[in-house]
Amino acid sequence: MLHMNPAMVMAQQAGHNHDCAAVKAAVGGSWMSAARLQRANRGSDNYDIHYYLIDLEVSNTSTSLGGKVRFDAKVISAEMDTLWFEFNDNNTIDSIRINGQRMLSFSRLNHVVRVPLLSTLSTQADVSLEVWYSAAPTSSGFFSGVSNAQSPTWGAQVTWTLSEPFGAIDWLPCKQDLWDKIDSVDFFGTTSNPNKVASNGILTQVLPLAGNKTRFHWRTRLPQAFYLIAFSVTDYVEYLTYANPAALAPDSIMVQHWVYNRTNSNNQTTLNFWKPNMDATDDMIERFSVIWGLYPFWEEKYGHMMAPLGGGMEHQTMSTMGTFGQDLTSHELAHQWFGDLVTCASWSDIWINEGFASYGEYLYRELAFGRANADSWMTNTQNSGRQPTGSVYAPAGSGVNRIFSSNLSYKKAAAVIHMLRWEIGNDSLFFAALRHFLSLKAHDVSTTDEFRSIIEAFTQVPLSNFVQEWIYGEGFPSYTIRWNQVDSTIYVWPDQTTTSINTPFFSTTLPIQITSGGTTRMLRVDPSAGISRFQIGASAVTNVALDPGNVLLKGSSTIQRLNTLGTSVGSTDPEVLNIFPNPTSQFLRVSGIRAPFNWSLNSLNGQAILQGRIEHDGEPIQVGQIEPGIYLLQCNYKNEKTLWGRVQITE
């Protein structure tokens, strides 16, 4: 995740715009051209990368860097006569070798390098590309592939990389393809003393060199997405802690914190200032390992490398951190499961990364400090996610500011995941389903539909409507709940209005709490069922509350008693009409009025679309030929009364 200056965050949205989202959103307005948002390097479909060797000389005083990158790949097309890779046109390529042979010609256009091969390679052939180069990326607003800045608090001068979503080409010859995870990486970073170079995986060697320089060798042998490869360089001090998840006992996981070797104006070191916060990382790893499965990169480590980016970024095994606030730390750690172990299949599916990482903030609060603490976070999150339009799923071709929308991809997505937990209705099943998903898609990518299918199959809870309404759909509902008690039966009749015509109905089960005889009971009410009936005993209902646990993302809602609800069919109140199924795509039926009666299906502006007469109770009204949308059903009974009801017709 990327982050922006807190003052800028507050300017965008007071109080609760996640730092990470803020900078990711800012990227779109500062430097991303429309052409760069689209993947230009379709020729890279011809091969699958499995290994990177990155050997660079870097500095903490500028973004300039240079050296060699080699990647080994396998041809996956029928044949390949040209090797394509991506690299910023502003960077200098000194030479290129393919399979050990120097290539004398190559072309560059729109950040794509095309190298004609000396001979055509057939499928499954090995291909090794070596590129010697130098780069001096310029500052690009709040984000660039390589950045250099001084920490305003600690004075440390730092160079760091941040490649998500399209910045890798600023510093690394690469293939920006989410589907092609890299099996292993050796990263060598050489810098002047006393600086240190941090990166992914395990630090295997620190080699002193002539000229007051040191070479740091980091190695990872676990698959990772291209944008999760990273480094940072400054004068660091190392602080080690150890997490002890039960599933790994008696072994432990090293947590490697690299923080500035600096002292602030109060004569306090960076390490001592942040040490209590960093210590909490161990507890987070242990708790997340219970609910989501063992920390996925336990064979190597988890760690943090500081940089003045105003937030954090979930680089695999080594998150880049501006600070160590609790929510930020838990968010970036949660990404190691959602975003790193399993990565979104396209940037449209980014909610899988960011929604679950944001929900990780909630879950850590709930697990460590209790539900009340977590629910205060959820209230703020719902306030941010309560957007009248815009979907959690980022439409294809979206710009970076839309992909990383704080309100939609982060906040609303987290609120929707919280509702999914309610919809499944069993915490043990909910978390088991997530562990199953992570296991099936480990070291792979996932689409939104794959996520739905896996969770649905595991829980046996139908989720097509839920995902269509809350992930692909827009807006949120507000409810009017009418209820009445007749003898030992309570009748509940929910109605809703929505903020977007693109999603006219939300079928999420409603948690409605009733109090009677001094006890409370939670009802699960299906809003599409019309009037629902529950046997509750003879004690009088003294209170009815919608969603007392604040699970639903909803607008202002009202609850009112309707004394005629559930009484005689001959009631003169026009609000006893019950239409079901609703929504519907083929037919509907009506209860609450005795046949025969005349009916008219009208548009919201009053135009009659379809008319007819029901002669017998339960006789269906066929609506399959009607365009999807919201309509009003008018029923006239013996010319004595008119009843109205709202109908949603779906495809």
C-alpha positions as CSV (number, residue, x, y, z in Angstrom):
1,M,0.0,0.0,0.0
2,L,1.0,3.5,-0.6
3,H,0.5,6.5,1.6
4,M,0.2,10.2,1.4
5,N,1.1,13.1,3.7
6,P,-1.5,13.1,6.5
7,A,-2.4,16.7,5.8
8,M,-3.3,15.6,2.2
9,V,-5.3,12.7,3.6
10,M,-7.3,14.9,5.8
11,A,-8.0,17.2,2.8
12,Q,-9.4,14.3,0.9
13,Q,-11.6,12.9,3.6
14,A,-11.6,14.0,7.2
15,G,-10.6,11.4,9.8
16,H,-10.6,8.0,8.1
17,N,-9.0,7.9,4.7
18,H,-6.4,5.1,4.9
19,D,-3.0,6.4,4.2
20,C,-2.2,3.5,2.0
21,A,-5.2,4.2,-0.3
22,A,-4.5,7.9,-0.3
23,V,-1.2,7.7,-2.1
24,K,-2.3,4.9,-4.4
25,A,-5.2,7.2,-5.4
26,A,-2.9,10.2,-5.8
27,V,-0.8,8.3,-8.3
28,G,-3.5,8.5,-10.9
29,G,-3.7,12.3,-10.9
30,S,0.0,12.9,-10.9
31,W,1.8,10.9,-13.5
32,M,-0.1,8.0,-15.0
33,S,-1.0,8.4,-18.6
34,A,-4.0,6.6,-20.1
35,A,-1.6,4.5,-22.2
36,R,0.4,3.4,-19.2
37,L,-2.7,2.1,-17.4
38,Q,-3.1,-0.5,-20.1
39,R,-0.7,-3.4,-20.4
40,A,1.3,-2.7,-23.6
41,N,3.6,-5.8,-23.4
42,R,1.3,-8.4,-24.8
43,G,4.4,-10.1,-26.3
44,S,5.4,-11.1,-22.8
45,D,2.6,-13.7,-22.9
46,N,5.1,-15.8,-24.8
47,Y,7.1,-16.8,-21.7
48,D,6.8,-17.5,-18.0
49,I,9.5,-16.0,-15.7
50,H,10.7,-18.3,-12.9
51,Y,13.8,-16.6,-11.6
52,Y,15.3,-13.1,-11.1
53,L,18.8,-12.1,-10.3
54,I,19.0,-8.4,-9.5
55,D,22.4,-6.9,-8.9
56,L,22.4,-3.1,-8.4
57,E,24.4,-0.3,-7.0
58,V,22.2,2.0,-5.0
59,S,22.4,5.2,-2.9
60,N,20.4,6.7,-0.2
61,T,20.9,10.2,-1.6
62,S,19.3,9.9,-5.0
63,T,17.1,7.6,-7.2
64,S,20.0,6.8,-9.5
65,L,20.9,3.2,-9.7
66,G,22.6,0.8,-12.1
67,G,23.8,-2.7,-12.6
68,K,22.5,-5.9,-14.1
69,V,19.2,-7.9,-14.1
70,R,18.8,-11.4,-15.3
71,F,15.6,-13.3,-15.5
72,D,15.2,-16.9,-16.5
73,A,12.0,-18.0,-18.2
74,K,10.4,-20.7,-20.2
75,V,8.7,-20.2,-23.6
76,I,5.0,-21.0,-23.3
77,S,3.8,-20.1,-26.8
78,A,4.1,-22.4,-29.8
79,E,7.2,-20.5,-30.8
80,M,8.9,-17.2,-30.0
81,D,11.0,-15.1,-32.4
82,T,11.0,-11.9,-30.4
83,L,11.5,-11.4,-26.7
84,W,9.6,-8.5,-25.2
85,F,10.0,-6.9,-21.8
86,E,9.0,-3.7,-20.1
87,F,11.4,-0.9,-19.1
88,N,10.9,2.8,-18.8
89,D,12.1,4.6,-22.0
90,N,14.0,7.1,-19.9
91,N,16.3,4.5,-18.6
92,T,19.6,3.7,-20.4
93,I,20.2,0.1,-21.6
94,D,23.9,-0.6,-22.0
95,S,23.7,-4.1,-23.4
96,I,21.4,-7.1,-23.7
97,R,22.3,-10.8,-23.7
98,I,19.9,-13.6,-24.4
99,N,21.0,-17.1,-23.6
100,G,24.6,-15.8,-23.3
101,Q,24.7,-14.1,-26.7
102,R,24.9,-10.3,-27.0
103,M,22.1,-8.9,-29.0
104,L,23.1,-6.2,-31.3
105,S,19.7,-4.8,-32.1
106,F,16.6,-4.0,-30.2
107,S,13.8,-1.5,-30.3
108,R,12.0,0.6,-27.7
109,L,8.5,2.1,-27.8
110,N,6.0,3.0,-25.1
111,H,8.2,1.4,-22.4
112,V,8.4,-1.9,-24.2
113,V,11.7,-3.3,-25.4
114,R,11.6,-5.8,-28.3
115,V,14.6,-8.0,-29.0
116,P,14.6,-10.1,-32.2
117,L,16.0,-13.5,-31.4
118,L,18.9,-15.0,-33.4
119,S,16.8,-18.1,-33.9
120,T,13.2,-19.0,-33.1
121,L,12.6,-20.7,-29.8
122,S,9.9,-23.4,-29.5
123,T,7.6,-24.1,-26.6
124,Q,9.2,-25.1,-23.3
125,A,12.6,-23.8,-24.4
126,D,14.6,-22.1,-21.7
127,V,15.4,-18.4,-22.3
128,S,17.7,-16.3,-20.1
129,L,17.7,-12.5,-20.5
130,E,20.4,-10.3,-19.1
131,V,20.2,-6.5,-19.2
132,W,22.9,-4.1,-18.1
133,Y,21.5,-0.6,-17.5
134,S,21.4,2.6,-15.5
135,A,18.4,4.6,-14.4
136,A,17.8,7.9,-12.7
137,P,14.0,8.1,-12.3
138,T,12.6,11.5,-11.6
139,S,10.3,12.3,-8.8
140,S,6.7,11.6,-9.7
141,G,4.5,13.4,-7.1
142,F,3.5,11.2,-4.3
143,F,4.6,8.0,-6.0
144,S,7.2,6.7,-8.3
145,G,8.9,3.3,-8.9
146,V,12.0,4.7,-7.1
147,S,11.7,7.5,-4.6
148,N,14.2,9.5,-2.5
149,A,13.3,11.7,0.5
150,Q,14.3,12.7,4.0
151,S,12.3,11.7,7.0
152,P,10.9,15.0,8.4
153,T,10.9,13.5,11.9
154,W,14.2,11.6,12.0
155,G,16.3,13.3,9.3
156,A,17.2,10.0,7.6
157,Q,17.7,10.2,3.9
158,V,16.2,7.1,2.2
159,T,15.8,5.6,-1.3
160,W,13.1,3.1,-1.7
161,T,11.0,1.3,-4.4
162,L,7.3,1.0,-4.7
163,S,6.2,-0.7,-7.9
164,E,2.4,-1.2,-7.4
165,P,0.7,-1.0,-9.8
166,F,2.8,0.0,-12.8
167,G,6.0,1.5,-11.4
168,A,8.3,-1.6,-11.6
169,I,9.5,-0.5,-15.0
170,D,11.0,2.7,-13.6
171,W,13.8,0.6,-12.0
172,L,13.5,-3.0,-13.2
173,P,13.4,-4.7,-16.6
174,C,10.3,-6.8,-16.0
175,K,7.0,-8.3,-17.1
176,Q,4.1,-6.5,-15.4
177,D,1.8,-9.5,-15.3
178,L,-0.1,-10.4,-12.1
179,W,-0.6,-14.0,-13.4
180,D,3.1,-14.7,-13.8
181,K,4.4,-15.0,-10.3
182,I,8.2,-15.3,-9.9
183,D,9.4,-18.5,-8.2
184,S,12.6,-17.1,-6.7
185,V,14.8,-14.0,-6.5
186,D,18.4,-13.2,-5.6
187,F,18.8,-9.5,-4.9
188,F,22.2,-8.0,-4.5
189,G,22.4,-4.4,-3.3
190,T,25.7,-2.5,-3.1
191,T,25.9,0.8,-1.3
192,S,28.3,3.1,0.6
193,N,28.8,2.7,4.3
194,P,27.2,3.1,6.8
195,N,24.1,2.5,4.7
196,K,22.4,-0.9,4.6
197,V,20.1,-2.3,1.8
198,A,16.9,-4.1,2.8
199,S,14.9,-6.4,0.6
200,N,12.6,-9.5,0.5
201,G,13.5,-12.9,1.9
202,I,16.5,-13.9,3.9
203,L,19.7,-11.9,4.2
204,T,22.3,-14.5,3.3
205,Q,25.5,-12.4,3.0
206,V,26.9,-9.0,4.0
207,L,30.1,-8.6,2.0
208,P,32.6,-5.7,2.6
209,L,34.0,-4.2,-0.6
210,A,36.7,-1.8,-1.5
211,G,35.9,1.9,-1.6
212,N,34.0,1.9,1.7
213,K,31.1,-0.1,0.3
214,T,29.1,-3.2,1.3
215,R,27.2,-5.7,-0.8
216,F,24.0,-7.2,0.7
217,H,22.6,-10.4,-0.7
218,W,18.9,-11.2,-0.1
219,R,17.3,-14.4,-1.2
220,T,13.7,-15.6,-1.5
221,R,12.6,-18.9,-2.8
222,L,8.8,-18.3,-2.5
223,P,6.7,-17.2,-5.4
224,Q,5.8,-13.5,-5.6
225,A,4.1,-11.0,-7.8
226,F,6.4,-8.7,-9.8
227,Y,5.3,-5.6,-7.9
228,L,6.2,-7.1,-4.5
229,I,9.9,-7.2,-5.2
230,A,11.5,-4.2,-3.5
231,F,14.4,-2.6,-1.7
232,S,15.2,0.4,0.5
233,V,18.5,1.9,1.5
234,T,19.6,4.1,4.4
235,D,21.6,3.9,7.6
236,Y,19.5,1.2,9.3
237,V,19.7,-0.5,12.7
238,E,18.3,-4.0,13.1
239,Y,15.8,-5.1,15.8
240,L,14.7,-8.8,15.9
241,T,11.7,-10.2,17.5
242,Y,10.1,-13.7,17.2
243,A,6.5,-14.8,16.7
244,N,5.4,-18.1,18.1
245,P,2.2,-19.3,16.3
246,A,0.8,-22.5,17.8
247,A,0.8,-24.3,14.4
248,L,4.6,-24.0,14.2
249,A,5.5,-24.9,17.8
250,P,8.2,-25.3,19.1
251,D,9.6,-23.3,16.2
252,S,9.2,-19.6,15.8
253,I,9.2,-16.9,13.0
254,M,11.8,-14.2,12.9
255,V,10.5,-10.7,12.6
256,Q,13.2,-8.5,11.2
257,H,12.7,-4.7,11.8
258,W,15.1,-2.4,10.0
259,V,14.6,1.2,11.3
260,Y,16.4,4.4,11.0
261,N,19.6,4.7,13.0
262,R,18.6,8.2,14.1
263,T,17.8,10.3,17.2
264,N,15.0,12.8,17.3
265,S,14.9,16.2,18.9
266,N,13.9,14.7,22.3
267,N,17.1,12.6,22.2
268,Q,15.1,9.4,21.6
269,T,16.2,6.8,19.0
270,T,13.9,5.7,16.3
271,L,14.1,2.1,17.7
272,N,13.2,3.1,21.2
273,F,10.3,5.3,20.0
274,W,8.7,2.6,17.9
275,K,9.8,-0.5,19.8
276,P,6.5,-1.0,21.7
277,N,4.5,-0.8,18.5
278,M,6.8,-3.1,16.6
279,D,6.7,-5.7,19.4
280,A,2.9,-6.0,18.7
281,T,3.8,-7.5,15.3
282,D,4.5,-10.9,16.9
283,D,1.1,-11.0,18.5
284,M,-0.5,-10.1,15.2
285,I,1.2,-12.9,13.4
286,E,0.2,-15.4,16.0
287,R,-3.5,-14.3,16.0
288,F,-3.8,-14.1,12.2
289,S,-2.1,-17.5,12.0
290,V,-5.1,-18.9,13.9
291,I,-7.9,-17.5,11.9
292,W,-6.3,-17.5,8.4
293,G,-3.7,-20.3,8.7
294,L,0.0,-20.2,9.5
295,Y,1.8,-17.1,8.3
296,P,2.5,-18.2,4.7
297,F,6.2,-17.2,4.4
298,W,7.3,-18.6,7.8
299,E,10.2,-20.4,6.1
300,E,11.9,-17.1,5.5
301,K,10.7,-14.3,7.8
302,Y,8.4,-11.3,8.2
303,G,9.9,-7.8,8.5
304,H,9.7,-4.1,8.1
305,M,12.0,-1.6,6.4
306,M,11.4,2.1,7.1
307,A,11.0,4.8,4.5
308,P,9.4,8.2,4.6
309,L,6.4,7.3,2.4
310,G,3.7,8.3,5.0
311,G,2.2,4.8,5.3
312,G,3.1,1.3,4.2
313,M,3.4,-1.1,1.3
314,E,3.0,-4.9,1.6
315,H,6.3,-6.0,0.0
316,Q,6.4,-9.8,0.5
317,T,8.1,-10.8,3.8
318,M,9.4,-7.2,4.2
319,S,6.7,-4.4,4.3
320,T,7.9,-0.9,3.7
321,M,6.7,1.3,6.6
322,G,6.6,5.0,7.2
323,T,5.3,4.5,10.8
324,F,4.2,1.7,13.0
325,G,0.6,2.6,14.0
326,Q,-1.4,-0.4,15.0
327,D,-3.9,-0.3,12.1
328,L,-1.2,0.3,9.5
329,T,1.0,-2.6,10.9
330,S,-1.9,-5.0,11.0
331,H,-3.1,-4.0,7.6
332,E,0.3,-4.6,5.9
333,L,0.7,-7.9,7.7
334,A,-2.8,-9.0,6.7
335,H,-1.7,-8.4,3.1
336,Q,0.8,-11.3,3.4
337,W,-2.2,-13.6,3.2
338,F,-4.5,-11.4,1.0
339,G,-2.4,-9.7,-1.7
340,D,0.9,-11.6,-1.4
341,L,0.1,-15.3,-0.9
342,V,-3.1,-14.8,-3.0
343,T,-2.9,-11.9,-5.3
344,C,-5.8,-10.2,-7.2
345,A,-6.0,-11.6,-10.8
346,S,-6.6,-8.1,-12.2
347,W,-6.5,-4.6,-10.8
348,S,-10.3,-4.7,-11.0
349,D,-10.2,-7.4,-8.3
350,I,-8.1,-5.2,-6.0
351,W,-10.8,-5.4,-3.3
352,I,-9.6,-8.9,-2.5
353,N,-6.2,-7.4,-1.5
354,E,-7.3,-4.2,0.1
355,G,-10.7,-5.2,1.5
356,F,-9.3,-8.1,3.5
357,A,-6.2,-6.2,4.6
358,S,-8.5,-3.4,5.8
359,Y,-10.7,-6.0,7.5
360,G,-7.5,-7.3,9.1
361,E,-7.4,-4.0,11.1
362,Y,-10.9,-4.8,12.4
363,L,-10.0,-8.4,13.2
364,Y,-6.9,-7.6,15.1
365,R,-8.8,-5.1,17.2
366,E,-11.6,-7.7,17.8
367,L,-9.1,-10.5,18.7
368,A,-6.8,-8.4,20.9
369,F,-9.0,-5.7,22.4
370,G,-12.6,-6.9,22.1
371,R,-15.6,-6.4,19.9
372,A,-16.5,-2.9,21.1
373,N,-13.1,-1.6,20.1
374,A,-13.4,-3.2,16.7
375,D,-17.0,-2.0,16.2
376,S,-15.9,1.6,16.7
377,W,-13.4,1.1,13.8
378,M,-16.2,-0.5,11.7
379,T,-18.5,2.5,12.3
380,N,-15.9,4.8,10.9
381,T,-15.3,2.4,8.0
382,Q,-19.0,2.3,7.2
383,N,-19.1,6.1,7.2
384,S,-16.4,6.2,4.6
385,G,-17.8,3.3,2.6
386,R,-21.3,4.6,2.5
387,Q,-20.9,5.9,-1.1
388,P,-24.2,6.4,-3.1
389,T,-22.6,5.2,-6.4
390,G,-19.5,3.3,-7.4
391,S,-18.8,-0.4,-7.1
392,V,-16.3,-2.2,-4.9
393,Y,-15.2,-4.0,-8.1
394,A,-13.1,-1.5,-10.1
395,P,-14.4,-1.4,-13.7
396,A,-12.0,-2.6,-16.4
397,G,-9.8,0.2,-17.6
398,S,-10.1,2.2,-14.4
399,G,-7.4,4.7,-13.6
400,V,-5.2,4.3,-10.6
401,N,-7.1,6.7,-8.5
402,R,-10.3,4.6,-9.0
403,I,-8.5,1.3,-8.5
404,F,-7.2,2.4,-5.1
405,S,-10.3,4.3,-4.0
406,S,-10.1,4.5,-0.2
407,N,-13.9,4.6,0.0
408,L,-14.6,1.7,-2.3
409,S,-11.7,-0.7,-2.6
410,Y,-10.7,-0.4,1.1
411,K,-13.5,0.8,3.3
412,K,-16.6,-0.4,1.5
413,A,-14.9,-3.7,0.7
414,A,-14.1,-4.2,4.4
415,A,-17.7,-3.4,5.4
416,V,-18.9,-5.9,2.8
417,I,-16.6,-8.6,4.1
418,H,-18.1,-7.9,7.6
419,M,-21.6,-8.5,6.1
420,L,-20.4,-11.6,4.4
421,R,-19.4,-12.9,7.8
422,W,-23.0,-12.3,9.0
423,E,-24.5,-13.8,5.8
424,I,-22.6,-17.0,6.3
425,G,-23.8,-16.9,9.9
426,N,-21.2,-19.0,11.6
427,D,-17.7,-17.7,12.5
428,S,-16.2,-21.1,12.5
429,L,-17.5,-21.7,9.0
430,F,-16.6,-18.2,7.8
431,F,-12.9,-18.5,8.8
432,A,-12.7,-22.1,7.7
433,A,-13.9,-21.0,4.3
434,L,-11.2,-18.3,4.1
435,R,-8.5,-20.8,5.1
436,H,-9.8,-23.1,2.4
437,F,-9.7,-20.3,-0.2
438,L,-6.2,-19.3,0.8
439,S,-5.1,-22.9,0.6
440,L,-6.6,-23.5,-2.9
441,K,-5.2,-20.3,-4.3
442,A,-1.9,-20.2,-2.5
443,H,0.9,-18.6,-4.6
444,D,-1.7,-17.9,-7.3
445,V,-4.1,-15.2,-8.3
446,S,-7.9,-15.0,-7.8
447,T,-10.7,-13.3,-9.6
448,T,-13.8,-12.1,-7.8
449,D,-15.9,-14.9,-9.3
450,E,-13.4,-17.5,-8.2
451,F,-13.5,-16.2,-4.6
452,R,-17.3,-16.3,-4.6
453,S,-17.4,-19.8,-6.1
454,I,-14.9,-21.2,-3.6
455,I,-16.5,-19.7,-0.5
456,E,-20.0,-20.6,-1.8
457,A,-19.0,-24.2,-2.4
458,F,-17.4,-24.6,1.0
459,T,-20.1,-23.0,3.1
460,Q,-23.1,-24.1,1.0
461,V,-24.4,-20.5,1.4
462,P,-25.7,-19.0,-2.0
463,L,-23.6,-15.9,-2.6
464,S,-24.4,-14.9,-6.2
465,N,-26.8,-12.2,-5.2
466,F,-24.6,-11.0,-2.4
467,V,-21.6,-10.6,-4.7
468,Q,-23.7,-9.1,-7.5
469,E,-25.2,-6.5,-5.3
470,W,-22.3,-5.6,-3.0
471,I,-19.2,-6.2,-5.1
472,Y,-20.4,-5.5,-8.7
473,G,-23.3,-3.4,-7.6
474,E,-23.4,0.2,-6.3
475,G,-24.7,2.2,-3.4
476,F,-26.4,0.9,-0.3
477,P,-30.0,0.5,1.1
478,S,-32.1,2.3,3.7
479,Y,-34.8,0.3,5.4
480,T,-38.3,0.9,6.7
481,I,-39.3,-2.0,9.0
482,R,-42.9,-2.5,9.8
483,W,-43.9,-5.1,12.4
484,N,-46.8,-6.3,14.4
485,Q,-47.5,-9.0,17.0
486,V,-50.7,-11.1,16.8
487,D,-51.0,-13.5,19.6
488,S,-47.8,-15.6,19.6
489,T,-46.7,-14.5,16.0
490,I,-44.6,-11.5,15.1
491,Y,-45.0,-10.3,11.5
492,V,-42.0,-8.4,10.0
493,W,-42.3,-6.5,6.7
494,P,-39.1,-4.8,5.5
495,D,-39.0,-2.3,2.7
496,Q,-35.9,-0.6,1.3
497,T,-34.8,2.3,-0.9
498,T,-31.4,2.4,-2.5
499,T,-29.0,5.1,-3.6
500,S,-28.2,3.8,-7.1
501,I,-30.6,2.8,-9.9
502,N,-27.9,0.3,-10.9
503,T,-28.6,-1.7,-7.8
504,P,-32.2,-1.3,-7.0
505,F,-32.4,-4.1,-4.4
506,F,-30.2,-5.7,-1.7
507,S,-31.1,-9.2,-0.6
508,T,-28.8,-9.3,2.4
509,T,-30.5,-11.0,5.4
510,L,-31.5,-8.5,8.0
511,P,-30.6,-9.0,11.7
512,I,-33.7,-7.9,13.6
513,Q,-33.6,-8.1,17.4
514,I,-36.8,-8.4,19.4
515,T,-37.3,-8.2,23.1
516,S,-40.2,-9.9,24.8
517,G,-40.7,-11.3,28.2
518,G,-37.5,-9.8,29.4
519,T,-35.4,-11.7,26.8
520,T,-34.0,-10.9,23.4
521,R,-33.9,-12.9,20.3
522,M,-32.3,-12.2,16.9
523,L,-34.3,-12.9,13.8
524,R,-32.8,-13.4,10.3
525,V,-35.3,-11.7,8.0
526,D,-35.1,-12.2,4.2
527,P,-36.0,-8.8,2.7
528,S,-37.1,-10.5,-0.6
529,A,-39.8,-12.6,1.2
530,G,-42.2,-9.8,1.8
531,I,-43.9,-10.3,5.1
532,S,-42.1,-12.8,7.4
533,R,-43.7,-14.6,10.3
534,F,-42.0,-15.9,13.5
535,Q,-43.5,-17.8,16.4
536,I,-42.2,-16.1,19.6
537,G,-44.6,-17.0,22.3
538,A,-47.4,-15.1,24.0
539,S,-45.2,-12.5,25.8
540,A,-45.6,-9.0,24.5
541,V,-42.9,-7.6,22.3
542,T,-41.5,-4.5,24.0
543,N,-38.8,-3.6,21.5
544,V,-37.8,-4.2,17.9
545,A,-34.3,-3.1,16.7
546,L,-32.8,-3.4,13.3
547,D,-29.1,-4.4,13.2
548,P,-28.2,-3.6,16.8
549,G,-24.6,-4.9,16.2
550,N,-24.2,-2.5,13.2
551,V,-23.3,-5.3,10.8
552,L,-25.1,-3.8,7.8
553,L,-23.8,-1.1,5.5
554,K,-27.0,1.0,5.4
555,G,-28.5,4.4,5.5
556,S,-30.9,5.9,7.9
557,S,-33.7,3.4,8.7
558,T,-36.9,3.5,10.6
559,I,-39.0,0.9,12.6
560,Q,-42.7,1.3,13.1
561,R,-45.5,-0.9,14.4
562,L,-48.3,-1.4,11.9
563,N,-51.3,-2.6,13.9
564,T,-53.1,-4.1,10.9
565,L,-50.2,-6.2,9.8
566,G,-51.0,-9.9,10.1
567,T,-54.7,-9.2,11.0
568,S,-57.7,-9.9,8.8
569,V,-57.4,-9.9,5.0
570,G,-60.2,-7.4,5.0
571,S,-58.2,-4.7,6.6
572,T,-58.5,-1.3,4.9
573,D,-54.8,-0.5,5.4
574,P,-53.2,-0.4,2.0
575,E,-49.8,-1.7,3.3
576,V,-50.6,-5.4,3.9
577,L,-49.8,-6.4,0.3
578,N,-47.1,-9.1,0.2
579,I,-45.4,-9.9,-3.1
580,F,-43.2,-12.9,-3.6
581,P,-40.7,-13.9,-4.8
582,N,-39.3,-10.4,-4.9
583,P,-36.9,-9.8,-6.7
584,T,-38.2,-12.0,-9.5
585,S,-37.3,-12.7,-13.1
586,Q,-40.3,-14.9,-14.3
587,F,-43.4,-14.6,-12.2
588,L,-44.7,-13.3,-8.9
589,R,-47.6,-14.0,-6.5
590,V,-49.5,-11.9,-4.2
591,S,-50.8,-12.5,-0.7
592,G,-52.6,-10.2,1.7
593,I,-55.6,-9.8,-0.6
594,R,-58.3,-12.4,-1.5
595,A,-58.9,-13.3,-5.2
596,P,-60.4,-12.3,-7.5
597,F,-58.8,-8.8,-8.1
598,N,-57.5,-6.7,-10.9
599,W,-53.8,-5.7,-11.0
600,S,-51.6,-3.3,-12.9
601,L,-47.8,-3.3,-13.1
602,N,-46.7,0.4,-13.4
603,S,-43.4,2.1,-13.9
604,L,-42.2,4.5,-11.2
605,N,-43.6,7.4,-13.2
606,G,-47.1,5.9,-13.1
607,Q,-47.2,4.4,-16.6
608,A,-49.1,1.1,-16.8
609,I,-46.8,-1.6,-18.3
610,L,-48.9,-4.7,-17.9
611,Q,-52.4,-5.4,-16.6
612,G,-54.5,-8.4,-15.7
613,R,-56.9,-10.1,-13.4
614,I,-56.3,-12.9,-10.8
615,E,-59.2,-15.3,-10.4
616,H,-57.8,-17.7,-7.9
617,D,-55.6,-17.4,-4.8
618,G,-51.9,-18.2,-5.5
619,E,-52.3,-17.7,-9.3
620,P,-49.0,-16.3,-10.7
621,I,-48.5,-13.1,-12.5
622,Q,-46.1,-13.6,-15.4
623,V,-43.5,-10.9,-15.7
624,G,-40.7,-12.6,-17.7
625,Q,-41.2,-10.4,-20.7
626,I,-40.7,-7.1,-18.7
627,E,-37.5,-5.2,-18.8
628,P,-35.5,-5.5,-15.5
629,G,-36.1,-2.6,-13.1
630,I,-38.2,-1.4,-10.2
631,Y,-42.0,-1.3,-10.7
632,L,-45.1,-0.7,-8.6
633,L,-47.8,-3.4,-8.5
634,Q,-51.3,-2.0,-8.0
635,C,-54.1,-4.4,-6.9
636,N,-57.8,-3.4,-6.8
637,Y,-60.0,-5.5,-4.6
638,K,-63.8,-5.4,-5.4
639,N,-63.4,-1.7,-6.2
640,E,-63.3,-1.2,-2.4
641,K,-59.6,-0.7,-1.8
642,T,-56.3,-0.3,-3.7
643,L,-53.1,-2.0,-2.5
644,W,-49.6,-1.1,-3.7
645,G,-46.3,-3.0,-3.5
646,R,-42.9,-2.5,-5.0
647,V,-41.4,-5.2,-7.3
648,Q,-37.9,-5.7,-8.6
649,I,-37.7,-7.6,-11.9
650,T,-34.3,-9.0,-12.7
651,E,-32.7,-10.5,-15.7
